[in-house]
């Protein structure tokens, strides 16, 4: 039986560790946060993902999964730590470096190190291998190294870990073969062998494709707001073309992948990555545009209160990383009283209230920033009993507009030009990007 040490027990590392344990591996999960380790040792997960608690319960019973703040000697080391973006839009590889340094004393001949973290191209070659070389083991002969990025969707993570194809980028053929054998324990999708740098780029390209597409949708939404059409209807009709697939607009792009990964490409070739950079600028500025529209809707209201629904970056998850909602709220808090409600977020936020009723009490506008199922099911008849002014601004296109209008609400849909005053006062133009 192979022993596996998983470094980092966040949104990817923990499900990966549990899945390997579920499929017969002896797994030790490592996280530098003692509170995370304490909770997991008690059999409690610290992230929200359907089915994850039940799977943890099953492997705890078999004693195939242990947790700690330090690594142990293992056959395989999987590094699955964050790679956040810095203020100057470059990759922060400090967690990757720290995790790699931490495993050095435990490495033995024949071990395999797999980097799962999403990283800029050449991170394996230029960062990981120099550190691993300090072990004294011959890289590629005594110690094998590869990159195999995760490609999963929060909310369907456990399903996609198994069903999705996997890109395997080893530093040599033996590293690739060992990594394919490792993931074959549970992956039902195809394994695609390549080199480490190509594997690094594949993950970045996948998320950059989506970011560029969303930027197009967001730009079209601003154009719709300006010249007068419903961008959601237009996109839906355009997508009937067999070779067109325009994504959905929204208040911005969040999460640790799409909002971050394109910058890793831009960092490597800023003079060449023009579309990549412009798309990032568009999506990063959408929260400011949404905040401006919200202020415009309340320009005749004295001492307004804004009820914000959603802090998570997408529906039905508890993940606030890079969430555009955080920027929207920051832009609005000096303009008005702001109350925020998100039933999925357990983390503290200075403006977050405990109940939906507290959020909307005496509010002048209901601003939907996240497409949680709970918000899709809202009743305008119920909401209207609490609000002072009946305005709703939907940035996710999740409400029944006709029903809310029939209940007396003024409805603003992002990308539908109800707020005509904005059309000659767009927040930014292409010349500013």
Secondary structure, DSSP 8 states (H G I E B T S, - for coil): --EEEEE--STTHHHHHHHHHHTT-EEEEE-S-HHHHHHHHTT--SS--TTHHHHHHHHHHHT-EEEESS----SEEEE-----B-TTS-B--HHHHHHHHHHGGG--TTEEEEE-S---TTHIIIIIHHHHGGGSS-BTTTEEEEE------TTSHHHHHHHS-EEEEESSHHHHHHHHHHHTTT--S-EEEEEHHHHHHHHHHHHHHHHHHHHHHHHHHHHHHHHT--HHHHHHHHTTSTT-------S---SSSHHHHHHHHHHH-TTT-HHHHHHHHHHHHHHHHHHHHHHHHTTT-TT-EEEEE--SSSTT----TT-HHHHHHHHHTTTSEEEEE-TT--S--TTB-SSHHHHHTT-SEEEE-S--HHHHT--HHHHTTT-SS-EEEESS--S-HHHHHHTT-EEEETTS-S-GGGGG--S--GGG-
